[in-house]
Amino acid sequence: MNIRALTTKIKYKPIRISARAMRYLTFYLLNFLGGILFYCLRLVRLLPPVVPFEKEKINKIVIFRPDMVGDVVLTTPLIKNTRENFPDAHITIVVSAITKDIVAGNPYLDEIIVTRGTGLNNLLKDFPLIKLLRKRKFDLALMPFPALSCNFFAFLTGATHRIGYGDRGSRFLLTKSLTLAGFEVGKKHIIDVALDLLRVLDCEIRSRDRFVSVYEDGEKKAQYFFLKNNLNPQDKVVIIHPGARKAYQLWPTAKFAELADKLIEELKVKIIMLAGPADGNLVNDTIKKMRNPAVIASGFELKDTVSLIKRGDLFIGHSTGTTHIADALGTLTVMLIAFFNSGDSPKIWGLSNPNNIMVSNDTGCCGCIPSDCRDYHCIRDISVEKVFTAAKEQIDKIRAK
């Protein structure tokens, strides 16, 4: 059960605020009671004591990131820096089946374990996997994802040192707990939220480079797609992804259609509309509102989508996994993002490549909680002209080469 998702569906705001307060109270009580329980269990030696961290004794490391595509992309700097600080360690990552292709070719990993995902219900289904991991006897577990289920998973593996974020009711499951305070108010990028797990261990952070795996068969499929749709090397190809996992992140399809027509007519580019597994209706609606033809890319596996994005000249999308893939690959990118002063803000989820552009609309809202705002005007009111200007700036960079 996802209590957070249920809270956002409550239409009456006072009840929604009360439900959110109860959620945070539950986190506090879990941490308080769990702390007492674990203290007592350690007193009677039913749990091992927390031992001092000694870097030279770390031989087996596991990183947990069992959530979404963008989250995994932005965790890859943690993977690289972990390898640089522990060059001889065996490093395992636990991810979901959705995201495994992002890291399957990562040179800094020794092993990839696929889990069913987040949530206590998936944790129960993953019990055979937990038993397998427990036999590995990990020295260090790193959890950049703050879910209780994720920290509980790490605890059940028996890792000696468990470093993560315990704000959401799971501090007692960790041997070293960090706080999400800086993240929640929009002051810290998600890359640094992950890297702080190493900083707290006095490890050196050498880079924020991301790594997205590219596959030969994905490259061939992308090449065939371009040939089949008469997209030639001399064409300037703009890939637009009008979808997003959260409804409040969506820019209107009518504006995407107007933008695409403007790009075709004024900049003489060709447009690919990228449709993820749940984006079919959004893409079809956008295409229907356009005056000019566009190519639809749908039904692609993640590794094929990576190669498609890599082959395009410009990528335009929301704050989603595909946009972070484009940014990591070095594809010129325009991201539409709003919700300043919230957990979805540009300061947290913004692009890292200095060549790329974020188009935002700061309405000055204080203490922004997207689920409490039912019109999402900060994203919806971004003008087509503003996005077009950013796209033109990127296309001009290409033509200037």
N, C-alpha and C positions, 0 to 999 in steps of 0.2 A: 504494500500500500504506500503510495506517494502522498504523504500528508501535505507537502508543499503544493503539489498540483491541485489537490482538493481545495485548499485554502483559496487559491486564485480563482476558482470557479464560483465562489460565493458572491452573489450579485450585490447584496446589501452591505455597504461599506462598513458600518459600525460592527456588524457581525464578523466581517472579514478581518478587521483590525483586532477584534477580540480573539479570533481563532489564531491569528499570527502571534499575539501575545502569549496565548496558551502553548503554542509550539515552542517559543523561546523558553517559557517556564519549564516545559518538559525537558528541554536540553539541559537546563540548569540542574533540575532534580536528578536526571540521569548521571550527570557528572558528579554531583554531590554524593548520591547513594552508591554509585559505582566506585568512587574513590574510597569510601569507607569499606565496602565489600572487599576490594582488592588489597587494601591495607591489612585487613583481618586475615585474608587468605595467605598473604606473605608472612604474617606473624606465625601462623601455624604450619608454614612451609608447604602449603598446597600450591603456591605459585612461587616461581624462582624470584629472587631479589633483583632489583634493577642494578646492573653493574656499570661501572664507569666505562665510557666509550674510549677505546684504544684503536686508533686508525690502522696500526700495523697488524691487528688481529682480524681485520675484515677480509674474508676470502670469498664469501657468497652473499650476493646482494639481490634483492627483488624489489622492483618498482611496480606499484599498482596504479593503473590508469584505465579502469574498465568502463569509460563512458563514451563521449562522442568524438567525431573526427577532428574538429578544431581543437579540442582539449588535448588530444594526443599529439597533434602537430606542434602545439605550443609547449608540450612537455619534452620534445626532443632535445632542447638545450640541456635539460637536466640529465638526459641519457649521456650526452657527449661529455659533460663536465664530471659526471660520475666515473666514466671510463678514465678520464685524465687524472682524476684524484686517486683512483684505485685501478691502476693499469693491469694488475695481475689477477684481479678478482673475476669470478664468474658472475656475469650480470644477466638476470632474467627479468623480463617484463610481463606483466599480466594485463591483457587487454581483452576487449570484446571481439566477437567475430566480425562485427561491422568495421572495425578499425585496424585489424591485423595487417592489412596490406600497406598501411602507412609505415609500419616499422619492420616488415618482414625482411627487407634488404638493408636494414640499418647496420653499418659496420661496427658500431660500438656495443652491440648486444651479442650475447652468446646463445640466448634461448628466448623463445616467445611461447607463452602459455595463454590459451584462449579460455576465457571465462564466459558465463552466461550474461554477465552484466551487473549492474548495480541493483540494490534492493535486497531486503532480508529474504524475500521469497526465492530469489536467484541464489542467495548464499546457501540455502538449504539444498537446492538442486546441485550445487557445486561441491557438496561434501566429499565425494570421492576424490575430486581434484585437491581439496584441502588436505586430505590424508596423504596424497602423493607429495605435495609441497612440504608437508611437515617432515617427511623423511629426508628432505634436502638439508635441513638444519641451517637455515639462513642466519648469517651474522647480522645483517642489516636489512630492514624493510623501509622503503620511502613511499609515502602516500601523499601526493600533491592534491588528490581529490578528497574533500572533507567529509564524505558521507560516513555515517555510522557503520553501514554494512561493509564498506571498504576497510575501515580500521579494525572491525571485528574479524574480517577475513585475514588480515595481517596478524592479528593476535592469535588466531587459531593455527596459523602456520608455525607458531612457536619461535619466530625470529627473535634473536637476542635483543637487538635494538630496533625499536619501531618509532620512526620519526614522522609526524604528520600534524594535521590540524584537528583539534579536539573540540572546537567551539560547539559543534552540533551534537552534543551528547555522548562523545566517545573519548574524552580526555583520559579517562582511567585506563583505556585499552592501550595507550601509548607509553613508551618510556621517556619520550621527549615530545611535548605538545607545544605547537606554535599557535598564534592567534590570527584570525582572519580580519581583525579590526581594520587594518589598512586597506585590505581588499574590498570589504563591504562598503566603504565610503568612497570608493573609486580613486584611491590614491596609489595603488600598486598594480602593475601589469601582471597578468596571469603567468607570464614567463618567470617573473621574479618571485611569485608565490611558490612556484616549484623550486627555483634555485635556492630559496631561503632554507630549504631542507638540508642543503649542503653547507650553506653559510653558518648555520647554527652548530655545525660540527667542525667549524674552523677550516673548512675546505676552501681551496682557491677557485674562484670563478674566472675562467679565462675567455669565455665567449658566450654570446647569446644566439649563436648560429642554430638554425633549424635544419632538419633533414627529412625529406620526403622520399620514400623509395620509388624508383622508376623501373618498370619491367619491360623486357624486350617484346613480349606479346602485346602489352599495352601500347607500346610505340607503333607496332605494326597495325593494330586496330585503329589508332588515331590517324595514321597515314592513309589507310584505306578509306576511312570516313571522309577525309579531306578530298581524296581523289574522286570518290563516288558523288560528292556534292559539288564538284567543279570549283573547289577552293584551291586556287593556284598559289605558288610561292610569291608571286608579285602582289597578290591581294593582301589588303590589311584586314585581318579577321578579328572582330570583337566578339568575345563570348560573354553573354549576359545570363546570369542565374537569378531569376526573379523570386526564387523560393527562399524559405527560412523555416527552421524548426519551430520557432515561436511566432504566433500570429502578430504580436505587437512589434516585431522587427520588420514587418513587411511594408515596403513602399508600394503605392497603388499600381496595379497592372496598367491602368490607363497612362500613367506617367512613364512607365517602362516602354510602352508602345510608342508614345510620343518621342521619347529619347532615341529609341532605335530608328524611327523614321528620320529624325533629325541627323543622326550619325550617317545613315545611308545617303541621304540627299545632299548634305553639306560637306561631309568628309569622304564620301565615296568608299565607304568600308562595306564589308560583308558581315552579316550578323548570324551567330549561332546562339539559339536559345537553349540553354542547358536545363534539363528537367531531371531532378533527383527522383527517388522512389515515390515521394508524396507530392511532387510538384506538377503533375500532369495537367490538372485543371488550371493552375496559375499560368503555365506556359501557353496552353491553348487559348485562354482568355486574352493574354497579351497579344498573341499572333492575330486573333480575330479583330483586335482594335488597331492593327497596323495597316498602313497604306501600301507598304512594300513587302516583298517576300523575305522570309528568313528561314534558315535551316534549323530544324529541331534535332537536338541530341538527347535521346532518352534510352532507358534500358541499359545504360553503361554500368559495368562493375566499377568499384572505386579505383582500381589500378588503371583501368582504361580512361576514367575521368581525369586522373592525374596527367596522363600523356596528352589528352585532348587539351587541357588547360595549358600545359607546357608548350603546345604547338601554336596556340593562339597568340596574337600580338597584344591584346588588351583584355583584361577580365574585369567585369563590373558585377558587383553583388553586395549582399548585406553582410553583417557580421556573422558569417557562417563558416563551416569547415572548408568548403570549396574556396572561399575567398582567402582563408589563411593558407591553403595549399598553394594558391597562385602567388601569394606574397613570399612564401618560403621557396618556391621554385625560381623566383626572380622574374616572373612574368609581370609586366606592368599592370598595375591594379588600381581600381577606384572602388573604395568601400563606402557604402551608405550606412551610417551609424549615428545614433542619437542617445537619449537617456543619460544625459550628464548627471553627475551626483547619484549614481545608482550602481548596482552590481553588474550592469550591462553597458557601462560607459566606455567611451573611446580610450580613456586612461587605462582601463583594464584589458579590453579586447581589441585595442587598436593595432594597426599594421606596424611592422618592425622595419621593413625595408624603406630607407629614406627616399627612394625613387618613387614610392607609391603615395597615393593621395586618399585622405579620408574626407568625405563630404558630410558635414554635420549641421545640426540646427539646434543651438543652445537656447532654449526658451526661458532659462533662468529659474526653472522649477527647483525648489529646495526639497531635499529628502525624497528624491524621485523613487517611487515604487511602481514599475510599469503595470503590474497587475491591478493597481488601484486606479489607473488612468484608463478610461474606456474609449478614448478617441485617438490616443497616440499621435497627437498633432505634431510632436517634435520630429517624428520620422515622416509622417504624411505630408507635412508642409514644406519639405525640402523641394526646391523648385527644379524643374527639368533643366532650366538654363544653367543652374549651378552645377548640376551633374555633367551636363554637356561641356561646360567650360573645362572641368577637370579632365574629362575624356579627351577633349581636343588637345589639351596640354600634353597628355600622354602620347597621343598619336603623333603630335609634332615632334616629340623626342625620337620616335622611330624613324620618321621621314627625314630627320636631320642627320641621321647616321650615314 
